[in-house]
Amino acid sequence: MGFDRIVCLANSYKHDHRCVAGISLVTKHWVRLVGRRVPGCLTLKETCYPDGRQAALMDVFEVELGEKCGSNCHPEDVYVTGKPWQPVRRFDEPRDAKFLAAYVSKGPAILQGYGDRVYGRKIEGTPVEKSLELIHPEDLWWWIREEAGKRKNRAIFRAGHVVRTRYDLAVTDPVWLDQLKLLPAGIYPHAFFFKAKPPSTFLSVSLSEPFEGFHYKLVAGVVTLPV
């Protein structure tokens, strides 16, 4: 497919590897990048620039794309070649905020419905139109809880401009999880993490691959912009 420039909106955990997704500044469509070393994933090394830095949220980087490899649950998937990614700039100018605003979901439904998951059989019969969505959440809270000796990290928020729906989704953004790891179990308002006024915050929500009969909706990227 050739070279493309991607604004990174997710670089999240996927099993023991990574899932990187964003919006192409060439085609203006969402794209999820997939390597060939691990099925459906990228290794950590594949997400790094030549100087060793990882692609960060709101980076624009240049990448050479191979053929498309979309599936019923991930229509945006495309292979990357082995050429290193090259950083271009940060996506933090006023015009960039306007660009992102055009991709924000306006309705209360997120990725095929109002719950935290989609039934696998439904997607087997009918491919989804999209598996990535940008949300501007309202009343955002972070819930850290312990279950059977395991730590669970959830984002609780409302979506929708007119009719609003409450969501409770698992978090897979490594940078945000590093902040949550520093805290004891509890429920924290989003403002807790900022000394001054919280920045404008967007959530990149991704549909997972099938797991125990369902595709789960995941907060794969926590994107912040200065107010």
N, C-alpha and C positions, 0 to 999 in steps of 0.2 A: 504493500500500500504506500510505502514511502514515509518521509519524515512528517511529523506532526508536532504541534505545540499544545501541551496539556496544562490546564490550571488544576493543580492537585487539590482535591476536596476530600480524599480519604487515603490513608496509608495505615490500614488496620490489621490487627491480628486475624489470621485465618489458619486454624490448626496451629502448627508450629512455624508458620511462614507468614506471608503478608498478602494483602489485597490492596492494590492501588487503583483508584478510580478518580475521574475528574471530567471536566468539560473540554472538548477540543476547541481551540481557538480558530481552527481551520474549518471544520464542518459544523461547529456550534452544537454538537451533540455529545451526550454522555458517552464515556468509554471506560471499560474496565480492562486493565492490562494483565495479560497472562503470559507466564514464561513456559518453557518447555522442560525444565528440569524437574518440576513438581506439578502434577496434574492440577489445573485450576488455580494455581497460586504463583507467587513470585518468591524466590528466596530473598533473604534480607540483603544479600550482596547485590542482587539484581535491582534493588530499589535505591541504590547508592550512586552518587556522582563519582567521577574519577578521583576527587579529593577525599572520598570516604564518607562524606556527609549523606545522610538519608534525604530523600525527597520529602519535604515538609509541606503541611497544609498551607495553601496559598502561594506555593512556589509555582512559577511557570517554567516548565522544562521541555527540551526538545528530545524526541524519542523516535526511533525508526520502528514503524509498525509492519508486521507481516500480515498474513491473511486473517480474516474474521473467523472466530471459533465460537460464536454464540450458541446458546442452548435454549430450551423452553423456559428455563428459569433465569437465565442470564443472557439476554439478547445482545447486550452491549460488549461482550467479550471479544478481545482481539489479541493475537499473539504479538509479542515484542521480539525483535531480533536480538542478537547478542551484543550489539553496539552499545557502549555506555551512554547513559542519559546525560544531557548537558543542561545545567541551570541557565535560565535566561534572565529572569527578574522576579521580584515579589509582586503579587497581584493585590496591591494596596492603594491604588490611586482612586480618586473620586469616581472616575469613569468605570473603574473595575467594580465598584459597589453597585453601580447602576446595571452593569452587565449581569451580575449575580442575581439581582432582584428580579430580573426577567425569568429566572429559572425556579423561583420559589413557588412551591405548591400553594394554591389559594384555598383549596377545599379541606374539609375535615377528614376525608379518607386518605390513607397513606398506603401506597403499593397494594392495590387490589382489595382494600377493605378497611375496617375499623378496629380490628384486633391486632394482636402482636404476632400473628402467624397466618400462613395460608396453607390449606390442606393440599398435600402433595398430589393426590389423584386429580385435583382440579387442574393443576399445571401440566400434568402428564397429558391430559386431553386437549388443553387449550393453552398455547404459549402466552406468556405475559407480554404486554407491550413494553414494559420497563421494569427494571429491578433496582433502580437508583433514583432517589428523589431528594431534593433540597427543601428543608423545612425551616420556617422561622417560628420557633416555639414560643408559646406564652406560658407564664407561670411554671418556669423550669426548675425542677428540683433533682438532686442526686441522692439516690438511696443505696446505701452500703449495708448489706446484711450478711449474716452467717447462716448457712444451711448445711447441716450434716458435716460440719468441719470445713466447708468450702465457702469462700468469699464470693458474694454476688454483687455486681455493680449495675445499677439500673438508672435510666433517665426517665423521669416522670414529667410530663408536660401536656399542654393542650395545643391542638392544631385546628386551623380553620379561621377564616376572617369573619364569618357570619354565624354559622352553626359551628360549635366547637366540640371536639372529641378529646377525651383524656386518654393518653397512651402511657404505657409502662414497658420500656424496651431495654434489652441488654446492651451494654456498652463494650465496644471492641477497639476504640481509639487508644493506642498505646500511651500517647502523651497525656491524655486526660486520665487514663487509668493510673499513671504514675502519681498524679496529684491525689487521687482517691485512696491510693495505698497508704498515704501518710496519715489518714484519718481513722478514728475508731468507727465501728458500725453506727449508723444513724442516718437521718435524712437531713440534707443540707440545701438551703436555697442557693441558687446560682450566684447571687450577689456575695455570698460568703467567700468566694474565691478571688475577690477583687477589692483592693483598698479604696478605690474611688468608684465612680459610677460604672456598672458593668458595661462592657462593649456590646455592640450589636452582635448577636449570636445566631448562627445557623447550624442545623444538624444535617449531615449527609446520612440518609437512611438507606441501607442496602438489604436486599432480600438474600437470605442464605441459600446455600444448596440444600438438598433434602436431608433431614435429620429426624429419624424415628417417625417418618410419615408426614412431616411438616417442613415448610420453609419459614424460617423465623425472620422477623424484621429487626435489624441491628443498627445501633447508632455507630456508624463506622468512622465518622469524622465530626469533631466539634470545631466549627469554623468561627473565629471571632474577628470582627472589624471594629476599628475605632469609631466612636460616636461623633 
